[in-house]
Amino acid sequence: MRLRQYWHTTCVRIRSHEGRSALIIALDNEANAGKVLQATIALANALDIPVTAEGIETDEQAAIVRLSGCDELQGYLFSRPLTAEKLTASYFPARQSDVTVAAS
């Protein structure tokens, strides 16, 4: 019997309803938050479901979720929200200048 067939999801995101990651924030001041985080990630990993932690704001939070087995991290620690244009300019500066030259 494959347990994954009962888990109808393709990715586990650790966040709250408001978009703020309550579990990640709780790591700073709740004694059991780390245990809940580890159990959640362990269950997803056992079912081969990727885990994304959202709301990472500190190096300590990033280290904790990474060491707990989280696959992807998102949050202000890495970048503020960007428009597509700013993202393109940051990662593909040559393309941005090509577009500017072509438009002239």
MDAnalysis code that builds the backbone (N, CA, C; Angstrom):
import MDAnalysis as mda
import numpy as np

u = mda.Universe.empty(312, n_residues=104, atom_resindex=np.repeat(np.arange(104), 3), trajectory=True)
u.add_TopologyAttr("name", ["N", "CA", "C"] * 104)
u.add_TopologyAttr("resid", np.arange(1, 105))
u.add_TopologyAttr("resname", ["MET", "ARG", "LEU", "ARG", "GLN", "TYR", "TRP", "HIS", "THR", "THR", "CYS", "VAL", "ARG", "ILE", "ARG", "SER", "HIS", "GLU", "GLY", "ARG", "SER", "ALA", "LEU", "ILE", "ILE", "ALA", "LEU", "ASP", "ASN", "GLU", "ALA", "ASN", "ALA", "GLY", "LYS", "VAL", "LEU", "GLN", "ALA", "THR", "ILE", "ALA", "LEU", "ALA", "ASN", "ALA", "LEU", "ASP", "ILE", "PRO", "VAL", "THR", "ALA", "GLU", "GLY", "ILE", "GLU", "THR", "ASP", "GLU", "GLN", "ALA", "ALA", "ILE", "VAL", "ARG", "LEU", "SER", "GLY", "CYS", "ASP", "GLU", "LEU", "GLN", "GLY", "TYR", "LEU", "PHE", "SER", "ARG", "PRO", "LEU", "THR", "ALA", "GLU", "LYS", "LEU", "THR", "ALA", "SER", "TYR", "PHE", "PRO", "ALA", "ARG", "GLN", "SER", "ASP", "VAL", "THR", "VAL", "ALA", "ALA", "SER"])
u.atoms.positions = np.array([
    [0.845, -1.183, 0.000],
    [0.000, 0.000, 0.000],
    [0.890, 1.245, 0.000],
    [0.591, 2.171, -0.881],
    [1.362, 3.402, -0.960],
    [0.645, 4.490, -0.176],
    [1.294, 4.992, 0.858],
    [0.690, 6.038, 1.679],
    [0.491, 7.334, 0.903],
    [1.332, 7.588, -0.065],
    [1.251, 8.843, -0.830],
    [-0.107, 8.997, -1.504],
    [-0.755, 7.900, -1.863],
    [-2.047, 7.995, -2.544],
    [-3.118, 8.632, -1.674],
    [-2.916, 8.651, -0.350],
    [-3.888, 9.253, 0.557],
    [-3.572, 10.711, 0.857],
    [-2.434, 11.177, 0.433],
    [-2.009, 12.553, 0.672],
    [-2.129, 13.284, -0.662],
    [-3.177, 14.037, -0.844],
    [-3.475, 14.661, -2.128],
    [-2.841, 16.043, -2.236],
    [-1.538, 16.065, -2.342],
    [-0.818, 17.322, -2.504],
    [0.489, 17.056, -3.220],
    [1.016, 18.072, -3.860],
    [2.288, 17.933, -4.552],
    [3.406, 18.704, -3.867],
    [3.038, 19.550, -2.894],
    [4.035, 20.348, -2.190],
    [3.465, 20.763, -0.835],
    [4.313, 20.790, 0.177],
    [3.906, 21.272, 1.493],
    [4.547, 22.633, 1.695],
    [3.705, 23.637, 1.958],
    [4.194, 24.979, 2.246],
    [3.959, 25.264, 3.716],
    [4.996, 25.665, 4.399],
    [4.889, 25.983, 5.816],
    [4.616, 27.473, 5.931],
    [3.333, 27.821, 6.150],
    [2.920, 29.217, 6.276],
    [1.556, 29.270, 6.941],
    [1.103, 30.464, 7.271],
    [-0.212, 30.637, 7.870],
    [-1.190, 31.170, 6.839],
    [-2.446, 31.310, 7.220],
    [-3.467, 31.796, 6.302],
    [-3.225, 33.231, 5.860],
    [-2.630, 34.037, 6.696],
    [-2.415, 35.443, 6.372],
    [-1.185, 35.650, 5.497],
    [-0.511, 34.590, 5.128],
    [0.693, 34.735, 4.327],
    [1.944, 34.855, 5.179],
    [1.779, 35.112, 6.460],
    [2.928, 35.145, 7.376],
    [3.147, 33.745, 7.899],
    [4.364, 33.355, 8.035],
    [4.664, 32.004, 8.468],
    [4.667, 31.912, 9.988],
    [3.516, 31.556, 10.537],
    [3.371, 31.495, 11.994],
    [4.327, 30.477, 12.607],
    [4.505, 29.341, 11.952],
    [5.398, 28.314, 12.502],
    [6.849, 28.773, 12.472],
    [7.241, 29.449, 11.414],
    [8.616, 29.963, 11.330],
    [8.842, 31.030, 12.394],
    [7.885, 31.931, 12.554],
    [7.999, 32.978, 13.582],
    [8.034, 32.360, 14.975],
    [7.256, 31.304, 15.181],
    [7.199, 30.644, 16.488],
    [8.531, 29.993, 16.868],
    [9.379, 29.714, 15.889],
    [10.689, 29.130, 16.199],
    [11.482, 30.009, 17.163],
    [11.239, 31.312, 17.106],
    [11.977, 32.252, 17.944],
    [11.527, 32.264, 19.404],
    [10.265, 31.823, 19.678],
    [9.797, 31.961, 21.056],
    [8.925, 30.817, 21.568],
    [8.668, 29.788, 20.794],
    [7.852, 28.656, 21.237],
    [8.729, 27.412, 21.394],
    [8.684, 26.803, 22.536],
    [9.533, 25.649, 22.817],
    [9.254, 24.464, 21.903],
    [8.002, 24.195, 21.577],
    [7.657, 23.025, 20.771],
    [7.608, 23.292, 19.271],
    [7.812, 24.521, 18.854],
    [7.712, 24.860, 17.432],
    [8.707, 24.066, 16.596],
    [9.917, 23.899, 17.085],
    [10.929, 23.135, 16.357],
    [10.528, 21.681, 16.168],
    [9.914, 21.103, 17.191],
    [9.461, 19.710, 17.096],
    [8.330, 19.564, 16.084],
    [7.396, 20.516, 16.086],
    [6.293, 20.487, 15.129],
    [6.837, 20.664, 13.713],
    [7.765, 21.587, 13.541],
    [8.383, 21.811, 12.241],
    [9.073, 20.541, 11.749],
    [9.884, 19.930, 12.598],
    [10.602, 18.716, 12.207],
    [9.649, 17.578, 11.867],
    [8.574, 17.421, 12.629],
    [7.598, 16.359, 12.362],
    [6.885, 16.595, 11.031],
    [6.530, 17.843, 10.761],
    [5.857, 18.180, 9.505],
    [6.758, 17.886, 8.311],
    [7.998, 18.324, 8.400],
    [8.949, 18.106, 7.308],
    [9.255, 16.614, 7.160],
    [9.413, 15.907, 8.270],
    [9.703, 14.469, 8.211],
    [8.569, 13.700, 7.534],
    [7.322, 14.057, 7.836],
    [6.185, 13.398, 7.202],
    [6.191, 13.649, 5.694],
    [6.370, 14.895, 5.299],
    [6.411, 15.220, 3.869],
    [7.569, 14.506, 3.174],
    [8.740, 14.501, 3.805],
    [9.898, 13.830, 3.216],
    [9.664, 12.328, 3.075],
    [9.020, 11.724, 4.066],
    [8.728, 10.290, 4.012],
    [7.803, 9.954, 2.851],
    [6.958, 10.913, 2.471],
    [6.024, 10.715, 1.366],
    [6.558, 11.291, 0.053],
    [7.829, 11.696, 0.047],
    [8.473, 12.291, -1.135],
    [7.736, 13.524, -1.650],
    [7.284, 14.351, -0.719],
    [6.611, 15.598, -1.072],
    [7.558, 16.747, -0.755],
    [7.861, 17.600, -1.731],
    [8.763, 18.726, -1.469],
    [8.171, 19.707, -0.451],
    [9.050, 20.320, 0.337],
    [8.626, 21.244, 1.388],
    [9.249, 22.614, 1.131],
    [8.408, 23.652, 1.145],
    [8.865, 25.028, 0.997],
    [8.537, 25.793, 2.274],
    [9.541, 26.380, 2.891],
    [9.325, 27.228, 4.071],
    [9.268, 28.676, 3.607],
    [8.177, 29.345, 3.908],
    [7.996, 30.739, 3.520],
    [8.123, 31.640, 4.743],
    [8.515, 32.867, 4.531],
    [8.612, 33.827, 5.626],
    [9.936, 33.800, 6.350],
    [10.976, 33.287, 5.711],
    [12.302, 33.242, 6.345],
    [12.871, 34.654, 6.377],
    [13.172, 35.122, 7.589],
    [13.666, 36.493, 7.760],
    [15.046, 36.568, 8.400],
    [15.510, 35.489, 9.029],
    [16.809, 35.530, 9.703],
    [17.661, 34.331, 9.284],
    [18.965, 34.470, 9.456],
    [19.885, 33.363, 9.169],
    [19.586, 32.168, 10.067],
    [19.209, 32.443, 11.309],
    [18.891, 31.361, 12.250],
    [17.683, 30.556, 11.773],
    [16.632, 31.234, 11.331],
    [15.458, 30.532, 10.808],
    [15.826, 29.700, 9.591],
    [16.632, 30.267, 8.712],
    [17.059, 29.540, 7.510],
    [17.834, 28.284, 7.882],
    [18.732, 28.386, 8.840],
    [19.517, 27.232, 9.260],
    [18.637, 26.143, 9.865],
    [17.680, 26.550, 10.696],
    [16.809, 25.574, 11.356],
    [15.980, 24.793, 10.338],
    [15.336, 25.492, 9.416],
    [14.488, 24.771, 8.462],
    [15.316, 23.959, 7.478],
    [16.485, 24.455, 7.095],
    [17.355, 23.694, 6.196],
    [17.834, 22.417, 6.894],
    [18.276, 22.533, 8.151],
    [18.735, 21.353, 8.900],
    [17.598, 20.382, 9.202],
    [16.366, 20.880, 9.216],
    [15.204, 20.014, 9.447],
    [14.810, 19.243, 8.195],
    [15.419, 19.573, 7.064],
    [15.164, 18.832, 5.839],
    [14.288, 19.539, 4.829],
    [14.092, 20.831, 4.994],
    [13.262, 21.605, 4.076],
    [13.968, 21.738, 2.724],
    [13.192, 21.619, 1.638],
    [13.765, 21.647, 0.298],
    [14.009, 23.060, -0.226],
    [13.069, 23.963, 0.010],
    [13.174, 25.320, -0.519],
    [12.829, 26.332, 0.562],
    [13.495, 27.479, 0.506],
    [13.255, 28.548, 1.465],
    [12.921, 29.823, 0.702],
    [11.958, 30.586, 1.223],
    [11.589, 31.864, 0.647],
    [11.431, 32.879, 1.770],
    [11.674, 34.133, 1.463],
    [11.436, 35.162, 2.463],
    [12.314, 36.373, 2.270],
    [12.096, 37.368, 3.117],
    [12.825, 38.628, 3.036],
    [14.326, 38.457, 3.235],
    [14.755, 37.388, 3.882],
    [16.193, 37.159, 4.042],
    [16.868, 37.081, 2.674],
    [16.169, 36.551, 1.704],
    [16.736, 36.345, 0.374],
    [16.418, 37.489, -0.577],
    [15.219, 38.031, -0.506],
    [14.833, 39.134, -1.377],
    [13.455, 39.656, -0.999],
    [13.270, 40.932, -1.162],
    [11.939, 41.529, -1.090],
    [11.229, 41.154, -2.392],
    [9.908, 41.247, -2.429],
    [9.208, 40.960, -3.683],
    [9.702, 41.878, -4.807],
    [9.870, 41.309, -6.009],
    [10.372, 42.048, -7.159],
    [9.401, 41.953, -8.325],
    [9.398, 42.989, -9.151],
    [8.646, 42.906, -10.396],
    [9.447, 42.034, -11.364],
    [8.807, 41.576, -12.407],
    [9.488, 40.761, -13.415],
    [10.643, 41.534, -14.045],
    [10.454, 42.827, -14.260],
    [11.501, 43.648, -14.867],
    [12.737, 43.744, -13.975],
    [12.520, 43.957, -12.664],
    [13.658, 44.060, -11.745],
    [14.368, 42.721, -11.597],
    [13.616, 41.644, -11.589],
    [14.215, 40.314, -11.504],
    [15.067, 40.040, -12.739],
    [14.542, 40.351, -13.900],
    [15.288, 40.156, -15.144],
    [16.557, 40.993, -15.149],
    [16.452, 42.249, -14.727],
    [17.620, 43.134, -14.702],
    [18.680, 42.636, -13.721],
    [18.254, 42.051, -12.609],
    [19.198, 41.567, -11.601],
    [19.956, 40.320, -12.060],
    [19.260, 39.419, -12.735],
    [19.874, 38.136, -13.089],
    [20.340, 38.054, -14.541],
    [19.830, 38.924, -15.400],
    [20.192, 38.888, -16.805],
    [20.496, 40.294, -17.312],
    [21.533, 40.940, -16.770],
    [21.794, 42.332, -17.150],
    [22.062, 42.500, -18.645],
    [22.688, 41.538, -19.293],
    [22.964, 41.637, -20.728],
    [21.665, 41.658, -21.515],
    [20.714, 40.844, -21.102],
    [19.428, 40.822, -21.798],
    [18.701, 42.148, -21.645],
    [18.798, 42.747, -20.470],
    [18.131, 44.025, -20.231],
    [18.728, 45.091, -21.158],
    [20.067, 45.123, -21.298],
    [20.672, 46.121, -22.169],
    [20.377, 45.817, -23.633],
    [20.267, 44.530, -24.006],
    [19.885, 44.165, -25.370],
    [18.492, 44.672, -25.697],
    [17.600, 44.551, -24.729],
    [16.227, 45.011, -24.931],
    [16.213, 46.527, -25.087],
    [17.021, 47.227, -24.278],
    [17.077, 48.679, -24.353],
    [17.652, 49.121, -25.693],
    [18.719, 48.463, -26.161],
    [19.342, 48.814, -27.443],
    [18.374, 48.529, -28.584],
    [17.698, 47.391, -28.525],
    [16.773, 47.017, -29.583],
    [15.594, 47.989, -29.668],
    [15.203, 48.525, -28.533],
    [14.061, 49.439, -28.500],
    [14.431, 50.834, -29.021],
    [15.709, 51.172, -29.025],
    [16.140, 52.527, -29.437],
    [16.019, 52.760, -30.904],
])
